[in-house]
Amino acid sequence: MGKIEQKVKGMDMKQREQLVKKIAQTACNLEKEYHACSRSTLLAFEKHLNLGSDEAYKASLAFSGGVAGNCEVCGALIGTLMAIGLAYGSEKSEFTVDTQDETLLEVKVRSNRVYDGFKEKFGSVRCSDVQKAIHGRSWNLRNPIEHEGFMKPEIHDRCGDVAGLAAQLGAEAILSSVDKQA
C-alpha cells in the first residue's frame, strides 16, 4: 500500500472532499502570503499528503511565474504535476526506458486529467494567458517595473485562486485512484 493509500485509508467520501478543499485552500493561502505559485501548490501537498522534500520544494521555485518568470507554463500547474509525480512516480532505482511502464502511464493519466481541467478553466496553461483570463491583460514578469505592478495585492492575490484550483484538480486526481482501489 502506497503512502497516499495509507493516508486516506478509512476516510469516507466527505472526509476526502474536505481534504481536497484543505489542500486547495492551503495552496491559495500560501500563494497569497508568500508568492511563488509552484512552491505554494507543492507545499500544500506536502502539508496534507506528506508529498515532497526540501529538495523538491527548492527545485519547484524555478517554475514560479511561468518558468523562471517567463510567463510560460503556469507554475501552480507545474507544482501540482510535481505532486502527482511524487505520489505515483517510480524511484531512481526503478528507472526504465519502457514507454509502457505502468507507473509512467499512471502518472500521465493523472497529470493529463489535471492539465486538461486547468486548460478548460483558463483556456490555456501559459501563465501569460492565465493572467489575461483573470485580469484581462498580462505582465512581463522579467521587467522590474511590470513585475512590481503585478505584485500589488489586488492583482497578485488572484494567483492564489489559480494555485487553489490547480491544487484542487491535483488532489482530486491523486485521491481518485484511492476511490477505485477502496
Phi, psi and omega in degrees: 000128180285171184292332177292313180299321178295320182297319187254003178302130179089352177282138174275176185300321180295319178295322177294319177298321177294322177296317177301315180296320179297317180298314180297315181294321178297315178300316179300310182296317180298318180296317180294323183277316188248347182069187182067081187304319183295315180285334178294316179291316181298319180294327176298320178290325177294316182296321188257337181235006181057036177258123176127178180201171176300322181294316179296318180300313179297316182296326183295336183301330181295344183263355181293146181071029178074049180072092176056035178075014181269004177060032175272229183300131183305128180297325178297321177294316180297316178301321178293317179294326175298320179297321177297317177299319178294326181285322190233356181286166181270161176284162177305320183293346181257010183301135181219160175261005181288110181287352177257013178305130183299323179296313179300315181296321179296316179297319179297315181299312180295316181296319179295325177298316179291312180304311182295319178295320179295313181296323178296319182292316188253354180081357182191167173250359180281134180307314182296323178288323177295318176303315179298321181295324183262341182240345185085000178200169176235165179240146173275101186288351175274345177271118185304322181290314178294321178300317179299317178296321180294329184281358176299134185308321181294341177259302186296327183302337178291340173294334174299321178294323178294314178299319178298318179293316179301315180295322178298312179300318179294316179297319178297318180292320180292315184280345183298323181292329178297320178298319181291326183275338185292000000 
